[in-house]
C-alpha cells in the first residue's frame, strides 16, 4: 500500500537519491556553452577577409551570430544537434560521401530529354 501512495504522489525527486546528477547537469551546461562559443569562433576563422555578402562561410557565421544574440539556448541546442549529425556521418565513413557524389536518376533523365528536342 505504501508503494501505491508514493506512485500517486509522483516519482521521488532524483536530487535526494542522486545528488551528483545536479552537478553533472551543471557541467553539461557549462560544456555546452563553451563548445558553442568555440564553434562560433571557428566559424569566424573560416570566413575569408574579402568575403562578399553571399559567401557561404560568411552566411553561416552571420546566422550563428544572430542565433547567439536572439537565443543562446537555441544556439547551444542547434550546435549539439549539428555535432551529433556530424558524428553520425563520420561513423558511416565513406559510404555517406560516396552517396553524395553519385548522380541522381532524375538529372540524367532531364539531360536525355533535352537532347531529343
HUNORGI-V326494 format. One record per residue. N is the residue number from 1. SS is DSSP state (a for helix, b for strand, c for the rest). PSI is psi in whole degrees, -180 to 180 (999 if undefined). Layout:
N,SS,PSI  N,SS,PSI
This chain:
1,c,-34  2,a,-35  3,a,-38  4,a,-37  5,a,-40  6,a,-39  7,a,-35  8,a,-34  9,a,-16  10,c,173  11,c,152  12,c,144  13,c,138  14,a,-31  15,a,-31  16,a,-35  17,a,-39  18,c,79  19,c,-22  20,a,-17  21,a,-34  22,a,-40  23,a,-39  24,a,-43  25,a,-40  26,a,-50  27,a,-34  28,a,-40  29,a,-45  30,a,-44  31,a,-39  32,a,-43  33,a,-45  34,a,-40  35,a,-42  36,a,-43  37,a,-40  38,a,-43  39,a,-34  40,a,-41  41,a,-40  42,a,-38  43,a,-34  44,a,-37  45,a,-27  46,c,-8  47,c,121  48,c,154  49,c,-33  50,c,31  51,c,136  52,c,177  53,c,-19  54,c,10  55,c,131  56,a,-40  57,a,-40  58,a,-42  59,a,-41  60,a,-46  61,a,-41  62,a,-41  63,a,-43  64,a,-39  65,a,-42  66,a,-39  67,a,-41  68,a,-39  69,a,-44  70,a,-40  71,c,90  72,a,-35  73,a,-39  74,a,-40  75,a,-44  76,a,-44  77,a,-42  78,a,-47  79,a,-34  80,a,-35  81,a,-44  82,a,-40  83,a,-43  84,a,-42  85,a,-40  86,a,-43  87,a,-43  88,a,-37  89,a,-39  90,a,-35  91,a,-31  92,a,-21  93,c,-140  94,a,-13  95,a,-41  96,a,-40  97,a,-38  98,a,-39  99,a,-28  100,a,-35  101,a,-17  102,c,136  103,c,151  104,c,150  105,a,-36  106,a,-36  107,a,-32  108,a,-38  109,a,-39  110,a,-41  111,a,-37  112,a,-39  113,a,-40  114,a,-30  115,a,-31  116,a,-19  117,c,999
